[in-house]
Amino acid sequence: MADLVIDVVFGRLHGRPAMSHVEREMVTLAVIAALGGAEEQLTMHLRISHRLGIPPEKVIEIFTHTGAYAGFPRALSSVETAKAYYEEIGVLPLQQDR
């Protein structure tokens, strides 16, 4: 399964020129948040997004926006997962506009 994911997702999809890696990662975060129940995968993509330079404040905004379309419980769960990840790597508290 891992080989298939690496080949298809990271090989073929991420190699397509219409979207940057950052744009694809932001979409991925939104989709995983909308699906819910995939905290391990969400944490993995939080790690990837951090390596790509996506600021934590933008990630939280992605989850906030997702809540309007996928439901606030899933968005809140995603925010909690993100807070735990960012706390683990020492970047809390986040500076957010309200």
MMTF fields as JSON, N, C-alpha, C and O atoms, coordinates in Angstrom:
{
  "mmtfVersion": "1.0.0",
  "mmtfProducer": "UNKNOWN",
  "numBonds": 391,
  "numAtoms": 392,
  "numGroups": 98,
  "numChains": 1,
  "numModels": 1,
  "chainsPerModel": [1],
  "groupsPerChain": [98],
  "chainIdList": ["A"],
  "bondAtomList": [4, 2, 8, 6, 12, 10, 16, 14, 20, 18, 24, 22, 28, 26, 32, 30, 36, 34, 40, 38, 44, 42, 48, 46, 52, 50, 56, 54, 60, 58, 64, 62, 68, 66, 72, 70, 76, 74, 80, 78, 84, 82, 88, 86, 92, 90, 96, 94, 100, 98, 104, 102, 108, 106, 112, 110, 116, 114, 120, 118, 124, 122, 128, 126, 132, 130, 136, 134, 140, 138, 144, 142, 148, 146, 152, 150, 156, 154, 160, 158, 164, 162, 168, 166, 172, 170, 176, 174, 180, 178, 184, 182, 188, 186, 192, 190, 196, 194, 200, 198, 204, 202, 208, 206, 212, 210, 216, 214, 220, 218, 224, 222, 228, 226, 232, 230, 236, 234, 240, 238, 244, 242, 248, 246, 252, 250, 256, 254, 260, 258, 264, 262, 268, 266, 272, 270, 276, 274, 280, 278, 284, 282, 288, 286, 292, 290, 296, 294, 300, 298, 304, 302, 308, 306, 312, 310, 316, 314, 320, 318, 324, 322, 328, 326, 332, 330, 336, 334, 340, 338, 344, 342, 348, 346, 352, 350, 356, 354, 360, 358, 364, 362, 368, 366, 372, 370, 376, 374, 380, 378, 384, 382, 388, 386],
  "bondOrderList": [1, 1, 1, 1, 1, 1, 1, 1, 1, 1, 1, 1, 1, 1, 1, 1, 1, 1, 1, 1, 1, 1, 1, 1, 1, 1, 1, 1, 1, 1, 1, 1, 1, 1, 1, 1, 1, 1, 1, 1, 1, 1, 1, 1, 1, 1, 1, 1, 1, 1, 1, 1, 1, 1, 1, 1, 1, 1, 1, 1, 1, 1, 1, 1, 1, 1, 1, 1, 1, 1, 1, 1, 1, 1, 1, 1, 1, 1, 1, 1, 1, 1, 1, 1, 1, 1, 1, 1, 1, 1, 1, 1, 1, 1, 1, 1, 1],
  "groupList": [{"groupName": "MET", "atomNameList": ["N", "CA", "C", "O"], "elementList": ["N", "C", "C", "O"], "formalChargeList": [0, 0, 0, 0], "bondAtomList": [1, 0, 2, 1, 3, 2], "bondOrderList": [1, 1, 2], "singleLetterCode": "M", "chemCompType": "L-PEPTIDE LINKING"}, {"groupName": "ALA", "atomNameList": ["N", "CA", "C", "O"], "elementList": ["N", "C", "C", "O"], "formalChargeList": [0, 0, 0, 0], "bondAtomList": [1, 0, 2, 1, 3, 2], "bondOrderList": [1, 1, 2], "singleLetterCode": "A", "chemCompType": "L-PEPTIDE LINKING"}, {"groupName": "ASP", "atomNameList": ["N", "CA", "C", "O"], "elementList": ["N", "C", "C", "O"], "formalChargeList": [0, 0, 0, 0], "bondAtomList": [1, 0, 2, 1, 3, 2], "bondOrderList": [1, 1, 2], "singleLetterCode": "D", "chemCompType": "L-PEPTIDE LINKING"}, {"groupName": "LEU", "atomNameList": ["N", "CA", "C", "O"], "elementList": ["N", "C", "C", "O"], "formalChargeList": [0, 0, 0, 0], "bondAtomList": [1, 0, 2, 1, 3, 2], "bondOrderList": [1, 1, 2], "singleLetterCode": "L", "chemCompType": "L-PEPTIDE LINKING"}, {"groupName": "VAL", "atomNameList": ["N", "CA", "C", "O"], "elementList": ["N", "C", "C", "O"], "formalChargeList": [0, 0, 0, 0], "bondAtomList": [1, 0, 2, 1, 3, 2], "bondOrderList": [1, 1, 2], "singleLetterCode": "V", "chemCompType": "L-PEPTIDE LINKING"}, {"groupName": "ILE", "atomNameList": ["N", "CA", "C", "O"], "elementList": ["N", "C", "C", "O"], "formalChargeList": [0, 0, 0, 0], "bondAtomList": [1, 0, 2, 1, 3, 2], "bondOrderList": [1, 1, 2], "singleLetterCode": "I", "chemCompType": "L-PEPTIDE LINKING"}, {"groupName": "PHE", "atomNameList": ["N", "CA", "C", "O"], "elementList": ["N", "C", "C", "O"], "formalChargeList": [0, 0, 0, 0], "bondAtomList": [1, 0, 2, 1, 3, 2], "bondOrderList": [1, 1, 2], "singleLetterCode": "F", "chemCompType": "L-PEPTIDE LINKING"}, {"groupName": "GLY", "atomNameList": ["N", "CA", "C", "O"], "elementList": ["N", "C", "C", "O"], "formalChargeList": [0, 0, 0, 0], "bondAtomList": [1, 0, 2, 1, 3, 2], "bondOrderList": [1, 1, 2], "singleLetterCode": "G", "chemCompType": "PEPTIDE LINKING"}, {"groupName": "ARG", "atomNameList": ["N", "CA", "C", "O"], "elementList": ["N", "C", "C", "O"], "formalChargeList": [0, 0, 0, 0], "bondAtomList": [1, 0, 2, 1, 3, 2], "bondOrderList": [1, 1, 2], "singleLetterCode": "R", "chemCompType": "L-PEPTIDE LINKING"}, {"groupName": "HIS", "atomNameList": ["N", "CA", "C", "O"], "elementList": ["N", "C", "C", "O"], "formalChargeList": [0, 0, 0, 0], "bondAtomList": [1, 0, 2, 1, 3, 2], "bondOrderList": [1, 1, 2], "singleLetterCode": "H", "chemCompType": "L-PEPTIDE LINKING"}, {"groupName": "PRO", "atomNameList": ["N", "CA", "C", "O"], "elementList": ["N", "C", "C", "O"], "formalChargeList": [0, 0, 0, 0], "bondAtomList": [1, 0, 2, 1, 3, 2], "bondOrderList": [1, 1, 2], "singleLetterCode": "P", "chemCompType": "L-PEPTIDE LINKING"}, {"groupName": "SER", "atomNameList": ["N", "CA", "C", "O"], "elementList": ["N", "C", "C", "O"], "formalChargeList": [0, 0, 0, 0], "bondAtomList": [1, 0, 2, 1, 3, 2], "bondOrderList": [1, 1, 2], "singleLetterCode": "S", "chemCompType": "L-PEPTIDE LINKING"}, {"groupName": "GLU", "atomNameList": ["N", "CA", "C", "O"], "elementList": ["N", "C", "C", "O"], "formalChargeList": [0, 0, 0, 0], "bondAtomList": [1, 0, 2, 1, 3, 2], "bondOrderList": [1, 1, 2], "singleLetterCode": "E", "chemCompType": "L-PEPTIDE LINKING"}, {"groupName": "THR", "atomNameList": ["N", "CA", "C", "O"], "elementList": ["N", "C", "C", "O"], "formalChargeList": [0, 0, 0, 0], "bondAtomList": [1, 0, 2, 1, 3, 2], "bondOrderList": [1, 1, 2], "singleLetterCode": "T", "chemCompType": "L-PEPTIDE LINKING"}, {"groupName": "GLN", "atomNameList": ["N", "CA", "C", "O"], "elementList": ["N", "C", "C", "O"], "formalChargeList": [0, 0, 0, 0], "bondAtomList": [1, 0, 2, 1, 3, 2], "bondOrderList": [1, 1, 2], "singleLetterCode": "Q", "chemCompType": "L-PEPTIDE LINKING"}, {"groupName": "LYS", "atomNameList": ["N", "CA", "C", "O"], "elementList": ["N", "C", "C", "O"], "formalChargeList": [0, 0, 0, 0], "bondAtomList": [1, 0, 2, 1, 3, 2], "bondOrderList": [1, 1, 2], "singleLetterCode": "K", "chemCompType": "L-PEPTIDE LINKING"}, {"groupName": "TYR", "atomNameList": ["N", "CA", "C", "O"], "elementList": ["N", "C", "C", "O"], "formalChargeList": [0, 0, 0, 0], "bondAtomList": [1, 0, 2, 1, 3, 2], "bondOrderList": [1, 1, 2], "singleLetterCode": "Y", "chemCompType": "L-PEPTIDE LINKING"}],
  "groupTypeList": [0, 1, 2, 3, 4, 5, 2, 4, 4, 6, 7, 8, 3, 9, 7, 8, 10, 1, 0, 11, 9, 4, 12, 8, 12, 0, 4, 13, 3, 1, 4, 5, 1, 1, 3, 7, 7, 1, 12, 12, 14, 3, 13, 0, 9, 3, 8, 5, 11, 9, 8, 3, 7, 5, 10, 10, 12, 15, 4, 5, 12, 5, 6, 13, 9, 13, 7, 1, 16, 1, 7, 6, 10, 8, 1, 3, 11, 11, 4, 12, 13, 1, 15, 1, 16, 16, 12, 12, 5, 7, 4, 3, 10, 3, 14, 14, 2, 8],
  "groupIdList": [1, 2, 3, 4, 5, 6, 7, 8, 9, 10, 11, 12, 13, 14, 15, 16, 17, 18, 19, 20, 21, 22, 23, 24, 25, 26, 27, 28, 29, 30, 31, 32, 33, 34, 35, 36, 37, 38, 39, 40, 41, 42, 43, 44, 45, 46, 47, 48, 49, 50, 51, 52, 53, 54, 55, 56, 57, 58, 59, 60, 61, 62, 63, 64, 65, 66, 67, 68, 69, 70, 71, 72, 73, 74, 75, 76, 77, 78, 79, 80, 81, 82, 83, 84, 85, 86, 87, 88, 89, 90, 91, 92, 93, 94, 95, 96, 97, 98],
  "secStructList": [7, 2, 2, 2, 2, 0, 0, 0, 0, 0, 0, 0, 0, 6, 6, 7, 6, 6, 1, 7, 2, 2, 2, 2, 2, 2, 2, 2, 2, 2, 2, 2, 2, 2, 2, 7, 1, 7, 2, 2, 2, 2, 2, 2, 2, 2, 2, 2, 2, 2, 2, 6, 6, 7, 7, 2, 2, 2, 2, 2, 2, 2, 2, 2, 2, 2, 2, 2, 2, 2, 7, 2, 2, 2, 2, 2, 2, 2, 2, 2, 2, 2, 2, 2, 2, 2, 2, 2, 6, 6, 7, 7, 1, 7, 7, 7, 7, 7],
  "xCoordList": [0.825, 0.0, 0.872, 0.606, 1.912, 2.787, 3.44, 3.552, 3.87, 4.486, 3.501, 3.874, 2.253, 1.216, 0.981, 0.891, 0.884, 0.689, 1.853, 1.655, 3.058, 4.241, 4.269, 4.538, 3.992, 4.014, 2.934, 3.224, 1.701, 0.578, 0.53, 0.528, 0.491, 0.301, 1.55, 1.504, 2.662, 3.861, 4.617, 5.378, 4.419, 5.071, 4.29, 4.777, 3.082, 2.29, 1.544, 1.672, 0.773, -0.033, 0.817, 0.591, 1.78, 2.598, 3.499, 4.031, 3.675, 4.493, 3.742, 4.347, 2.432, 1.638, 1.866, 1.92, 2.0, 2.432, 1.359, 1.706, 0.094, -0.96, -1.035, -1.568, -0.513, -0.525, 0.851, 1.558, 1.225, 2.499, 2.343, 1.233, 3.479, 3.439, 2.705, 1.959, 2.914, 2.245, 0.738, -0.016, 0.292, -1.15, -1.737, -2.806, -1.049, -1.535, -1.613, -2.553, -0.636, -0.644, -1.786, -2.392, -2.092, -3.215, -4.538, -5.408, -4.69, -5.895, -5.955, -7.017, -4.833, -4.783, -5.207, -5.981, -4.708, -5.105, -6.612, -7.25, -7.177, -8.618, -9.419, -10.422, -8.988, -9.729, -9.658, -10.669, -8.468, -8.349, -9.179, -9.821, -9.167, -9.992, -11.467, -12.217, -11.885, -13.288, -13.709, -14.838, -12.816, -13.14, -13.287, -14.175, -12.403, -12.415, -11.925, -11.896, -11.542, -11.148, -9.823, -9.57, -8.978, -7.693, -6.581, -5.774, -6.552, -5.627, -4.166, -3.335, -3.834, -2.44, -2.005, -0.909, -2.871, -2.551, -2.518, -1.687, -3.427, -3.436, -2.128, -1.547, -1.667, -0.403, 0.757, 1.642, 0.763, 1.813, 1.807, 2.866, 0.624, 0.536, 0.803, 1.244, 0.545, 0.962, 2.487, 3.045, 3.144, 4.605, 5.099, 6.022, 4.481, 4.858, 4.608, 5.455, 3.447, 3.121, 4.122, 4.493, 4.551, 5.537, 6.867, 7.503, 7.276, 8.52, 8.432, 9.436, 7.229, 7.036, 6.942, 6.895, 6.916, 6.877, 5.487, 5.34, 4.456, 3.103, 2.974, 3.123, 2.7, 2.643, 1.478, 0.409, 1.693, 0.623, -0.667, -1.758, -0.553, -1.747, -2.565, -3.795, -1.891, -2.594, -3.27, -4.38, -2.606, -3.196, -4.475, -5.493, -4.43, -5.625, -6.723, -7.897, -6.362, -7.357, -7.969, -9.161, -7.163, -7.684, -8.738, -9.798, -8.448, -9.406, -10.651, -11.76, -10.48, -11.61, -12.53, -13.751, -11.942, -12.725, -13.4, -14.549, -12.697, -13.257, -14.496, -15.445, -14.486, -15.624, -16.933, -17.992, -16.874, -18.103, -18.719, -19.925, -17.909, -18.395, -18.492, -19.33, -17.65, -17.632, -18.159, -18.336, -18.41, -18.927, -17.894, -16.715, -18.369, -17.476, -16.86, -15.716, -17.558, -16.891, -15.618, -14.616, -15.646, -14.447, -13.361, -12.181, -13.756, -12.781, -12.151, -10.936, -12.97, -12.443, -11.487, -10.458, -11.827, -10.943, -9.613, -8.557, -9.663, -8.442, -7.597, -6.371, -8.244, -7.52, -6.837, -5.694, -7.527, -6.934, -5.726, -4.714, -5.831, -4.704, -3.53, -2.38, -3.831, -2.783, -2.149, -0.926, -2.959, -2.423, -1.467, -0.406, -1.845, -0.975, 0.338, 1.41, 0.255, 1.468, 2.352, 3.553, 1.761, 2.552, 3.117, 4.2, 2.391, 2.914, 4.126, 5.132, 4.023, 5.114, 6.392, 7.488, 6.261, 7.454, 7.815, 8.768, 7.057, 7.42, 7.071, 7.79, 5.981, 5.611, 4.304, 3.704, 3.863, 2.697, 3.173, 4.28, 2.43, 1.088, 1.16, 2.145, 0.091, -0.013, -0.532, -1.322, -0.089, -0.593, -1.648, -1.333, -2.904, -3.999, -4.761, -4.95, -5.192, -6.144, -7.504, -7.803, -8.307, -9.654, -10.679, -11.87],
  "yCoordList": [-1.183, 0.0, 1.251, 2.2, 1.249, 2.423, 2.702, 3.858, 1.648, 1.842, 2.457, 3.311, 2.028, 2.565, 4.046, 4.86, 4.386, 5.791, 6.642, 7.709, 6.165, 6.923, 7.084, 8.173, 6.006, 6.06, 6.98, 7.852, 6.795, 7.553, 8.981, 9.937, 9.12, 10.451, 11.308, 12.39, 10.823, 11.653, 11.593, 12.507, 10.537, 10.444, 11.126, 12.061, 10.658, 11.151, 12.445, 13.412, 12.48, 13.671, 14.901, 15.97, 14.748, 15.904, 16.373, 17.482, 15.549, 15.939, 16.731, 17.25, 16.826, 17.565, 19.062, 19.542, 19.808, 21.203, 22.235, 23.381, 21.883, 22.889, 23.437, 24.526, 22.706, 23.166, 22.96, 22.01, 23.862, 23.719, 22.685, 22.277, 22.273, 21.348, 21.99, 21.316, 23.27, 23.973, 23.98, 23.692, 24.303, 24.304, 22.909, 22.763, 21.902, 20.527, 20.141, 19.468, 20.562, 20.228, 20.928, 20.342, 22.163, 22.865, 22.17, 22.047, 21.718, 20.969, 19.663, 19.281, 18.989, 17.728, 17.926, 17.132, 18.973, 19.249, 19.467, 18.958, 20.218, 20.487, 19.206, 18.993, 18.358, 17.121, 16.17, 15.589, 16.012, 15.123, 15.665, 14.897, 16.973, 17.575, 17.312, 16.991, 17.448, 17.236, 15.778, 15.507, 14.854, 13.44, 13.068, 12.302, 13.62, 13.292, 11.876, 11.048, 11.603, 10.261, 9.782, 8.578, 10.687, 10.297, 11.127, 11.745, 11.129, 11.992, 11.658, 12.563, 10.371, 10.008, 10.589, 11.136, 10.466, 11.013, 12.544, 13.177, 13.123, 14.576, 15.056, 16.039, 14.371, 14.744, 14.613, 15.467, 13.556, 13.391, 14.569, 15.081, 14.994, 16.113, 17.458, 18.399, 17.56, 18.76, 18.865, 19.95, 17.727, 17.686, 18.121, 18.927, 17.584, 17.943, 19.43, 20.123, 19.917, 21.326, 22.233, 23.284, 21.826, 22.615, 22.648, 23.697, 21.502, 21.442, 22.284, 22.822, 22.395, 23.203, 24.697, 25.522, 25.037, 26.446, 27.036, 28.258, 26.191, 26.699, 27.087, 26.236, 28.358, 28.799, 28.148, 27.927, 27.847, 27.259, 28.079, 27.51, 29.408, 30.258, 29.99, 30.027, 29.723, 29.423, 28.058, 27.881, 27.101, 25.77, 25.874, 25.279, 26.619, 26.792, 27.479, 27.14, 28.423, 29.092, 28.121, 28.208, 27.197, 26.158, 25.331, 25.045, 24.946, 24.147, 24.958, 24.423, 26.223, 27.089, 27.196, 27.093, 27.4, 27.501, 26.158, 26.128, 25.073, 23.736, 23.508, 22.854, 24.044, 23.861, 24.368, 23.81, 25.413, 25.957, 24.994, 25.036, 24.135, 23.227, 21.775, 21.026, 21.371, 19.968, 19.771, 18.636, 20.858, 20.755, 21.15, 20.814, 21.87, 22.36, 21.271, 21.436, 20.151, 19.115, 18.586, 18.368, 18.382, 17.902, 18.973, 18.67, 20.211, 21.297, 21.44, 21.597, 21.385, 21.5, 20.361, 20.575, 19.156, 18.01, 18.216, 17.886, 18.759, 19.033, 20.102, 19.998, 21.12, 22.173, 21.585, 21.926, 20.718, 20.091, 19.232, 19.24, 18.495, 17.701, 18.609, 18.309, 19.715, 20.674, 21.289, 21.417, 21.669, 22.264, 21.291, 21.691, 20.013, 19.005, 18.887, 18.805, 18.877, 18.786, 20.012, 19.88, 21.208, 22.433, 22.591, 23.148, 22.108, 22.129, 21.202, 21.54, 20.038, 19.059, 19.636, 19.356, 20.434, 20.984, 22.383, 23.002, 22.867, 24.099, 25.39, 26.379, 25.411, 26.665, 27.266, 28.108, 26.852, 27.472, 28.535, 28.394, 29.574, 29.857, 30.464, 31.095, 30.249, 30.819, 32.24, 32.566, 33.07, 34.443, 34.48, 34.367, 34.638, 34.629, 35.942, 36.561, 36.343, 37.448, 36.892, 35.736, 37.687, 37.205, 37.82, 37.538],
  "zCoordList": [0.0, 0.0, 0.0, -0.737, 0.827, 0.907, -0.447, -0.855, -1.143, -2.46, -3.443, -4.247, -3.384, -4.268, -3.975, -4.895, -2.704, -2.322, -2.805, -3.385, -2.565, -2.987, -4.499, -5.005, -5.22, -6.689, -7.241, -8.059, -6.805, -7.376, -6.846, -7.621, -5.538, -4.952, -5.097, -5.681, -4.568, -4.564, -5.884, -6.201, -6.653, -7.947, -9.044, -9.679, -9.267, -10.401, -10.106, -10.857, -9.032, -8.748, -8.454, -9.022, -7.577, -7.2, -8.331, -8.28, -9.341, -10.475, -11.533, -12.471, -11.387, -12.37, -12.188, -11.056, -13.287, -13.187, -12.825, -12.539, -12.825, -12.638, -11.217, -11.008, -10.24, -8.85, -8.242, -8.581, -7.34, -6.623, -5.507, -5.166, -4.951, -3.809, -2.628, -1.917, -2.424, -1.32, -1.533, -0.604, -2.737, -3.023, -2.82, -2.228, -3.305, -3.135, -1.664, -1.243, -0.893, 0.532, 1.257, 2.154, 0.891, 1.514, 1.179, 2.041, -0.059, -0.433, 0.354, 0.844, 0.476, 1.218, 2.665, 3.199, 3.301, 4.689, 4.798, 5.719, 3.864, 3.886, 3.695, 4.377, 2.781, 2.506, 3.705, 4.099, 4.279, 5.439, 6.603, 7.319, 6.789, 7.845, 7.582, 8.503, 6.325, 5.975, 6.17, 6.578, 5.883, 6.06, 7.524, 7.896, 8.355, 9.774, 10.029, 9.119, 11.264, 11.661, 11.091, 11.065, 10.637, 10.055, 10.693, 9.999, 12.019, 12.742, 12.453, 12.386, 12.281, 11.987, 10.648, 10.524, 9.651, 8.335, 8.382, 7.731, 9.156, 9.293, 9.916, 9.457, 10.951, 11.59, 10.61, 10.585, 9.805, 8.805, 7.831, 7.468, 7.409, 6.464, 7.137, 6.476, 8.421, 9.152, 9.135, 8.979, 9.298, 9.234, 7.858, 7.748, 6.817, 5.445, 5.206, 4.643, 5.634, 5.412, 6.117, 5.595, 7.296, 8.041, 7.277, 7.174, 6.747, 5.957, 4.691, 4.225, 4.138, 2.935, 3.242, 2.33, 4.525, 4.906, 5.041, 5.089, 5.103, 5.301, 6.774, 7.65, 7.055, 8.452, 9.209, 8.641, 10.484, 11.29, 11.247, 11.237, 11.221, 11.187, 9.92, 9.956, 8.816, 7.57, 7.655, 7.153, 8.284, 8.462, 9.287, 8.932, 10.373, 11.205, 10.4, 10.544, 9.569, 8.723, 7.717, 7.419, 7.193, 6.291, 7.019, 6.463, 8.267, 9.026, 9.384, 9.378, 9.692, 10.0, 8.789, 8.914, 7.63, 6.393, 6.076, 5.636, 6.297, 6.058, 6.917, 6.485, 8.126, 9.026, 8.455, 8.743, 7.651, 7.064, 6.058, 5.818, 5.474, 4.428, 4.885, 4.383, 5.825, 6.247, 7.657, 8.102, 8.36, 9.715, 10.749, 10.646, 11.744, 12.775, 13.643, 14.065, 13.941, 14.736, 14.076, 14.756, 12.774, 12.075, 12.063, 12.24, 11.857, 11.864, 13.246, 13.365, 14.278, 15.645, 15.975, 16.616, 15.539, 15.745, 15.034, 15.574, 13.827, 13.067, 13.745, 13.781, 14.278, 14.998, 16.237, 16.539, 16.937, 18.125, 17.746, 18.447, 16.642, 16.159, 15.798, 16.119, 15.13, 14.758, 15.999, 16.066, 16.979, 18.208, 18.893, 19.372, 18.939, 19.559, 18.787, 19.388, 17.465, 16.646, 16.849, 17.082, 16.762, 16.891, 18.301, 18.48, 19.289, 20.652, 20.738, 21.362, 20.112, 20.115, 19.506, 19.992, 18.454, 17.804, 18.334, 17.86, 19.306, 19.997, 19.296, 19.439, 18.537, 17.868, 18.395, 17.727, 19.565, 20.189, 21.163, 21.683, 21.445, 20.933, 19.532, 19.149, 18.796, 17.454, 17.548, 18.434, 16.645, 16.558, 15.47, 14.286, 15.873, 14.907, 14.934, 15.981, 13.746, 13.656, 13.997, 13.699, 14.605, 14.958, 14.065, 14.206]
}
